[in-house]
Every structure is written in structure tokens, then in C-alpha cells.
Amino acid sequence: MRTANNWKDYIILDTSDGEKLETWGGVSLVRPDPQIIWKTERTDPLWRNADGHYHRSNQGGGKWEFRRKLSESWNISYGDLTFNIRPTGFKHTGLFPEQAVNWDFMADKIRNAGREINVLNLFAYTGGATLACAAAGASVCHVDASKGMVQWARDNAAASGLSDKPVRWIVDDCEKFIAREIRRGRKYDAVIMDPPSYGRGPGGEVWKLENCVYDLVKLCSGVLSDEPLFFLINSYTTGLSPSVMGYILGSVLTDRFGGRVSFDEIGLPVRSTGMTLPCGSTAIWEAKYSLPHIHSHMPCCCAACNKCTNYTSIITEIKGVINMAKNERFIKTYSQGKLVETEIWVDKETGVNYLYRKDGYSGGLCVLTDKDGKPVVSTAEEIANLK
């Protein structure tokens, strides 16, 4: 399980009998959680004296009971990001803290991409992922069907000092928006989506996420750029396991882009037990390497940099790749593209990784480097797993 354990302003103090005891920037709340089926003893006195307690109704829905008058809203922070917290009529507060583990992943990928990244955030709610990506340097298109949620996200951006960042705030049906973006030919390097478990279509028809998620991923793949960075799906749907979401991402994206898929539950630490409360599921497709960043380290004898026409060197290097294919000492671990080919080769004896790129009649071969300019070297265990 991937755990969001870097929070300072949010804590789960305890969990028991369908409820969790939390503090949000010093404000204590008790809220229902159907996954908490254990009935451990409630020893923390805040269980009885929490500032707010959301009670479920047998008829559906519920209501808040407040033991002291709270501000209509207040702010909490995660790193440099600031969020406006406001108890709503449906138990929520405007933020899902477990998503911080995904924000950290996205921000890291964007900062280390070595190029400008354009992100599409669908079903974007109050903008946690939007803010994380924008703060990391990406341009973001934030889409949600609720005007109120989009405004809440804009307020969070302002509170975080990100109002001047390149974010498009869109109030629209996500599927309709994607279809229009495809017709317009607009492309994105990363897609994030956190669709609801169920909803209603344009004609009022009821749909369930598990019945529609494949078609949704397939549709979204139509707006991906030629060299996408990642595609992330989050779900709180009980009947949709992380491995199923991972399989869907793999079946739609890996044949076209290569890369790799990971999937797992995400959760939050519980102070009273030291264990982790599962809160949802995430599946991620990601490019195995950040290719444009790698290109910046290619020597000038590679025609991909468009700085020289040393064709003798190019031909020599292309012949070297052909020899690699014939030599069992080398193994190809990554391949992308047809007209413009990009491949990664590993020397099984030394572990050194090589990047090969061919565009028409020109191409180049060089040692693959990481973000610090150091050669990428696979471990013996990694090489054994490639065989």
C-alpha cells in the first residue's frame, strides 16, 4: 500500500466501528467510513468531545453535530500547498488527504521531466492534483462538471499563491470535453482522472464506473501526446480493484507507448495503532524514461539534436545497434515509435544502459544518463529479471 505519510496538518487519531477520528489543522472531526468494520475500544477522549461529528441517517444522507461553533471554513497546508476546508452536507470536507501520495508522485515526475508538461486533470474536484502539478511547473487543464467545485479549486490556488500559474479552469462534462479536445487536436503529456463511482449520463441514464472505465480510458488516450509522461486513475469504487484498473491501463497504453504500469491501494497512517487505513485505489501508467531529458545529454554526433550532420558517426552508431541485436550480451528493454524510433538497450555484462534514437535516415546512440548526468546502470537483480 502507498501511504500518504507526509502530512503535518492532518492526522487520523483513531478508527473504530465505522468511524474515524481526525484532526484538520487542529479541528477534530468524527466522520463515517464503511471500511472500518473493526470495533476496537475508543480510548481517546476526543471521540466524545470532537468539535464536529457527522451522523449517518437510516434514511440516507446525514447531518453534522457541532460541539462548538466553527469557522465556516479554515485552511490547512501540505508542503507549499494550502487548502480551504469546509464541512459539507455529505460528510466531506473538500479534500481527500490520502491523495497526497499521488500529488508527490506527479510533482516528482513533472520536475524531473526535463521539458514542459501539459496536464489534463479530469473530475478534478477542488484541485489537489491541479495545484501539485502547477506548483511543479506544469500547465494544467482542470475540468469538473460542478461550477462550485471549480471555484473552490480556484480559491485553493489563490491561497497557495498559484493564481498566476498556467491553469485553464473548465466547467464541463468530462467525456464531452475530451471528445471536443480530440476534434480540436489538442494533446496532453499527462492525464489524471478521479471519476465518481456512479453518475448520470447526458440523457439522464445511470452509469457505473466499473462498466464505463475502459471506454473512458480509451477515449482519454486520444488526447495523449506522442511522448506522454504518465496516466493516473484513482477510484473509490469497491467493485473496481487496483489490479483491474492497472490491467485496463496496460491494455490501452503499453502497446502504443511502452512504459510500465503499477497499481495499489492508497492509505493514511493511524496514530493510535501505527497501521495504515486503506482509503482508495490508484493505477498508474508511466513512461519508463523521460526521453526529452535524456536527449539533452546526447553527444552532438547524434542527429536527433539537429546540431550537426556527422553522417559517418551516425551510420557507425546505427550499425552498432544492429550488432547489439545480434549479440546476446545486449538486451532491448524499451521500444517506442515507428517513424521516430526510440529504444533502450542494456549491456548484461556491465549493466550500462544505452539510448538509441532514429528519425528517418538519421539517428544516434549514446549512454543513457539520469537527471544528474550520470550513466544509468542496471543492477544484477534487474538484469536477471530482464532475461
N, C-alpha and C positions, 0 to 999 in steps of 0.2 A: 504494500500500500504506500502511496506517495502522501506524505504528511505535510501540511502547512504549519510548520513549527517556528516560524519567524515573527509571529505576532507579539506585540507588546501591549496594544490597546484592547485586545480581545482575548478572553480566556473562557474555556469551558471548565467550570469548577467541579461539576459532578453530573452524573446521569443516573436515572432510576425510573422504572415503571412508566415508560412512555414520555418522559420529560427530561430536559436538560437545563441545568442552572448555569447561566453565563454572566459575564460582565462585559459591557460595551463601553469602554472609556470611563469606567468607574460606576456605570449604571447597571444594576443587577436585574436580570430578567429570567423568568422561567417560561420556557416555550415547549410545546409538544414536539415529539419526534417519534414516528411509528416504528423506527428500527430499534428503539431502546426497549427491548422485551424483558430485560432482567429487572429484578425487584430487589436491588441492594438497599441496605439501610441508609437512610438520609440523615447523616450526622452533622452536616454543615448547617448552622443556624440560618443562613440566608435562604434556605428552602422555605422557611416560614416567614421570612422578613424581606423578601426580594422587593425591589422597587416596583416591578411590574410582573404580572402573571397572566398569560393568555390561557383561557379556559375553553376547551372544545365543547361544542353543543351536541347533544344526541341527535338533533335535527339537522346537523351540518353547520359548518362555519364555527363561530365562537365569538368571544369578546375579551377585551383586556380589563383586568382589575389592577388599579394602581394604588399602592400604599402611600405614596407621596406624590405631590404634583411635580411632574417632569416638564422640562422644556419641550416644546413641540418637536424640536429636532436638536441634535448636537453632533459634533464632529469627532471622528476617530482617525488615526493615521496608520498607514502601513508604509514604512520607509518614508519616501518623499511624497507619497500619495495621501490625499485627505478625502474622506468620505462623509457625507451627510447621512446620519442615522435617524430614522423616523419610524416608530412602530405603526404598522398598517393594520387594517381591519382583517387581514388574512394571516395573522401571526408573524409575517415577515417584517424585516427592518430596513430593507433596501440594499442589503449586502449579503453575499454568501462567502464567509471568511475562508472556507476551505479552498476557494478558487485561487487564493494567493499562491499556492504551489504551481498553478498553471501560469499565473502572471509572471512568476520568476522565470519559468521556462521560456515563455515568449520573449521577455525582455532580454534574456541572455542570447537567444538565437538572433534577435534583431541587432543587438550591439556588436555581435561578432560576425555579422553577415558580410561586412566589408563593402556594402553597396546600399543604395536607397531601397527601402522595403515599403511596399504598398499593401496594407492590411484591410481585409473585409471582415467586420465583426457583425454577425447576424444574430437576431434575437438578443440584442446587446444589453438590454435591461438598463441598469443605472451606471454602466460604463466602467466597471473594474478593469476588464481586459483592454478596453479602449485607452484608458489612462496609462496603463502599464506599457502598452505598445507606443503610445505617443511620447511618453517620457523617455523611452529607449531610443527615440529618433525616427520612428516610422510615421508615414502618412496613413491615416485611418479613415475608413468609411464606416460609420456607426449606424446600424439600421435596427429599428424596433417599431412595431405597429402601434405602440402606445405613446401618444404625444406627451403625457405626463412623465413617463419613464425617460424619454429623450431629454426633457427639460431637467429632470433630476440628474441625469448624466452630465449635462452641460454645467449645472451648479457644482457638481463634484470636480469637473475640470477647472472651473474658476477657483474653487477652494484649494486646488492643488497647484495653482499657478500655471496652468496649461492652456489657458484660453486662446493664446496666440499660436498654438501648435496646429499643423495642417490636418484638421479633423472635419469631415463632412457629416453633419447631423441630419439623418434621414428618418422621417416618419412614414413608414410604408409597410405593406405586406411583404415579408422577406422573399417568398417564392416569386411573386410578381416582379419585385425589384431585380432579382437575379436574372430572370428572363429578359428584362429590358437591358440590363448590363451586357448580356451576351449579344443581343441585337446591336448594341452600340459598339461592341468590340472592346469594351474596357477590360483590363486584365489586372489581377492581383497576385502578389507573391505569397500571401498567406491568407488562409480562411479560418475563422473561428466561428463556431456556432454552438449555441446552448438552447436548443428548441424545447418547447414545453412538452409534457408527456402526452397531452391531448389538446385539441382545439377544434375550431370550425373553419372550414374552407370558405372560399369566396361565395359559394352558393348556399352557405349555411350547413353544409354536410359536416358530420363529425369525423375527425380523423385521429388515429392513434400513432404516436411516434414510431413504435416498433413496426407498424405496417407501412410507414412512409419514409423511413430514414434512408434506405438505399436510394430511392428515387431522388431524395433531397441532396445526398452526397453526389450522385451522378450529375444532377443539374449544376451544382456548385463547381464541379470540376471544369465546367465550361468557361469559367472566368479565371482560371489559373494561368499564370504566365508560363513562358517556356522553361523557366528555371525557378519553380516555386520553392519556398523555404520550409513551410510546414502547413498542415491542415489538422485542426484540432476540433474534436466533437466532445461535448460534455452532456451527460444525461443524469437525470434523477428518476428515470423510469425503471421501476422494479423489474419489469419483464425484459429489459434490454441490458444484457451483461456487457462488461467491457470487452470481453473477447469477441463477442458478436460485432460490436462496433469496429474493433480492430480488423476483423475479417472483411468487413464492408470496405473500409479504407484501403486495405491491401488489394482487394479485388478490383477496385475502381482506379487506383492510382499507381501501383507499383509497376504494372506492365508499361505504362506510359512514361513514368518519371524515374523508375528505380527507387532508391531510398529504402527506408525501413519503417516498420510500424511497431508501436508499443501501446500497451493498454493496461489499465489497473484501476483499482478503486482509489479515491482520494479521501482524506480524512483530516481530523483535527485532534490534537492531544487533549487528554482529560487529566486535569491536575490531580484529582483525588486518587486515581489508580495508576497513572503513568502509562496507560494504554491509549489507543487511538480509536476514536469514534468514526466509523465509516459514514461518509456523507454523500457520496455520489460516485460516478464513474467517468473516466476520460480515456479516449483513444486518440493517438497522435500519429500521423504520418509526417516524417521529416526527411528532407534531403540528407543523404549521408555526409556530404561535404558541402561547404559554402563555396561553390565554384568560382564566382567572380572574385572573392577574396584570394583564392588560390592563384588566379590568373595574375594578380598584381605582383606575385613573386616569380613569374615565369621569366627566364632569361630572354634577351632581345632576339636570340636566334629563333624564337617561336613566332611564327607569322600571326598567331592569334592576337598579338599586341599591336599589330599594324604599324610597327616602328621600323621594320626592315624587310628586305626581300632576299635573305640569305638562303636561297633555294637549295644549295648544296647541303647545308646543315639540316634543312627541313627533310629532304629526301633521306638523308642518313638516319635521322631520328625515326621517320616512318618505317624504314626498313628494320630499325631496332625493335619497334613494336611487333612487326610481323615475326621477327625472330623470337620475341618473347612468347608469342602464341604457340610456337613450335617447341619451345624449351619448357620442360616440366618444372624447371626451377621457378618459373613465374606463374602467377595465377591472377586472372582478371576478377576483381571483386565488385566492380561498379561499371555500369554502362548506361548512357543516356543519349537520346537523339539519333536521328538518321541522317539528315542533311548536314547538321553540325554534330559531330560525334565527340563525346567526352567519355573517357574510360579511366579507371584506376587499376593499376597493376601492383602486386606485392611480390617482392623477392623473398621466397620462402627460406632462403639461407640467411639473409641479413635482416629481414623484416622491413626493409626500406620500401615505402610506397612511392609510386611514380604516377604522374598525371600525363595523360595523352589527350590531345585535342586536335581534331581535324575538321577543317571547313573548306569544302570544295577541293581544290588542288593544293592547298596549303595546310600545314599542321605543325605540331610541336610536341616535344616530350621533355619533361623536367621532373625533378624530385618534388614530391608533394610536401608542402610545408603547412604548419599550423599558424594560428593568428600571431604568434611571436616570431615567425620566420624560421622556426626550427623544423628539420625534417620529421615527417610523420613515420614512426617506426612501430610496426605491429609486434605484440608480444608473442612468445612461442605458443601460449594457450590460444590466442586469437588466430594464429596461423593454423593450428591444429583443427580449429572449428571450421576453417575455410575449406579444408580438404574433403 
